Each structure stands twice: as structure tokens, then as C-alpha cells.
Amino acid sequence: MKYCRSCRAVYRDADTMCPTCRKKLRDITDINEPVRLCIIGGTERAMLTGLLHDAEIPFIEGNNMPQGVANEIVTGYDVKLNNIDVQVPFQALPEASELLESIETVDNPNEPMLDDIKAHIERLAADKGESEKKLSPAARTTIKVITAILFLILVGVVVLGTDKITEFFMNLFGGK
């Protein structure tokens, strides 16, 4: 799966450019990457954010139209409240999409890709699990102990080195 770093929309692997903002798409490599669930407003937004909150799915709301104030003056309605970009972590996208589908008046832009999204999340979770399995808890503890010992040795060398340098300069300029 890929996403646009600018608008946070999710696309299939075959896509290379975001059709909305014309930016190059990037691979999703982190299951916690914030991605767009939908652009929503009004009562539907209140319903969706309530559902996300109740399901304990973290989300971010942002103004989809940075020129919102100018559009409000021209169009006469508050676009800042009607064009809210709701983003969730990539791993929560399938569950959040199901909640979005429960609001019948809103189209789910991710619905056609849900199977691909779930498969990609499983691959990323498996890759993360493998990388965490590389070091056993005993190996991690050993590395922490060795790092602490090396740090203490470094501090000792710095303190002794400072004393020696100070002594050298004092002798050089005739001090005691």
C-alpha cells in the first residue's frame, strides 16, 4: 500500500502519483502512520468522531482546505467545518472504515481496498514481530549493562584527562 505524504490518502501499490495533489506516493512502512479515513463535516463528522472515540481509535482532525476563510467569504458557508480531514493510524484503518460505513450518508473511500489494507497491515505486523524477535531479552539486558559500563569508563577517562590537561597547562605557565 502507498500513501500521499501531503494529503495522507491511501492508494494501491500500482499507483505512483497522488491524483489530488500530484505528489509522488510513498510506501507505508509503519503501521502507526497517520492516513486519511475520510473528509467529512457537519452531523456526520460529530457521529464519526464519537464512534472513533468510543472505539478508542486515535484520530486527528485537520482542515482539508487551508484557504478556508477565503472560501467562506466567497461561498457564504463555513468550509472549515464542512471539509474536515479525519486521519487514523494505518493499523486502525479497517476498524475505522467499518465505523464509517455505519454512517449511511457517507461514502467510504477506502472500502474497495480494505482487503489489500488488511493484508498490508498483517505483513507490516509480521515484519515488526520478526525484527523484535532478533534480540532476546537476555541479549538486550547484556547490551544495556555493557553500554552502562562503557559510559562509566568514558566519564572516568574524561575526568582524568581533564585533570591531566589542567596539570600540564599549570606546569607550562609556572603555576603550582
N, C-alpha and C positions, 0 to 999 in steps of 0.2 A: 504494500500500500504506500501511497505517496500523499503528501500534503503541501499546501502552499504556505510558506512562512509568513506571507503578508496577510492573507485573508483567513488562513487556518482551515480552509476547506479540504476534505479528503477526496482523493481520486484513485483510480485503479493504477496498477503498475505500468500499464501500456501508455498512460498519459505522460507527457513531458512538460507541457506548459499549462499554467492556470488560465482558463478561458476568461475569467473575470478580470484579473489584474495583469495578465501577460507575463508573469514571473515564472522562472524555472521551478519545477516541483522537486521536492526532496523526499528521500525515503524516510519512513517513520522507523526509527531505531530504538525509541524509548516508549514503553507502554504508558508512561505518565505525561507524554507530550500533549499539551492542550490543543484540541482540534474543535472545529465548529460543529455543533449539533444542528443549529438552525438559526435563521434570522426571524425574529418574532416580535410581536408588540401587543399592546392592549391587554384585554382579558386573557387571551391565550398565554401571554408571557407570564402573567400572575399565576395562572394554573400550572404552567410548566415549571416555573421556579419553585412553587410549592411542592410539586411532585418530586423534583430533584432533591429538595431539602428533606422531605420525608423519607426518601430512599437513601439519604446520606451520601449522595453523589456530589462531590465538589464541582462547582461551576463558576465561571467568570462571565459577567455581562459587560459588553462594551458597545459603544455607539458604532454602528456599521457605517454611518455617514459622518465623517469628520467635519463636513461643511454643514452640519445640521441646522445651525442658527440661520445661515443664509437661505437654506431650503425652506425653513419655517416662515421666513419673511415673504418669500416668493410664493409658496404654495398655500400659506394660511393655516396649515395644520402642523402639529408638533411631531416632526420626523424623528426627533431624538427619542421619543417614547415608542414609536411605531417600528423602528428599524434597529432592534437590539440584537446584537450578535451574541449568542449563548454558546460558550465553549466548555467542554468537559475533557477530562483526561482520556486519552485514546483507549485505555483498557475499559473505561466505563461507557464507551460509545454504544455498544449493543444494548445494554440495560437502559441507558438514557433514551435511545431510539425507541425502545418498546414503550417507555413512558410518553414520548412524543406522539406515538401512534394512538395512544389512548385519547388524545385530544383530536377529535374527528375533523375539526375545521382547519387543521394544519397539515401540509404535505411534509413528509419526511424525506429530505434529500439524500439520506444515507441508506434508505431502505433497499434499493436494488443491490447494494454492495455488502449487506450485512453478513452474508456467509463468508465473503472474502475477508472482511474486517475481523470476524471471529477467528478465522484460520491464521491470520497475521498475528493477532494477539497471542494465540497459542504458541506460535513459533517464537515470538519475542520472549514469552514467559519461559519457554524451554531453554532458549539461549541464555537467559539470565540465570536460570537454575543451574545450568552447566558451568557457567563462569563462577558462580558462588561455590560449587562443589570442588573446584580445583584446589582450594586450601582447606584442610581440615581445621577444626577448632584448635587442636594441639599445635598445628603449624602456625596459625595466626597468633597464638599466645607466645610461642617461641620467638616469632618475629618482633612482637611488641617488647619482649624482655631484652632482646638483642639491641633493638633501637634505643631503648631507655639507657642501657649500659653505654652504647656509643655516644649518646648525648652527654652523659655524665663525664665521659673521657674527654669529649670536646670542650666542655666547660672547664675542666681541670687544665687542659692544655692552654686555653685562652687566658685563664687566671695566672698560671705560671709564666706564660710567655709575656704577659703584660708586666709582671714583676721583673723579669729579666731585662726587658727593653727599658723600663724605668731605671733600673740599676745601671745599665750601660750608659744612658744619657747623663745620669748624675755623675758617674765617674768621668765621662768625657768633658763635662763642663766644670769639674772640680768640686762637685758637691759631695757630701758625705753619704 
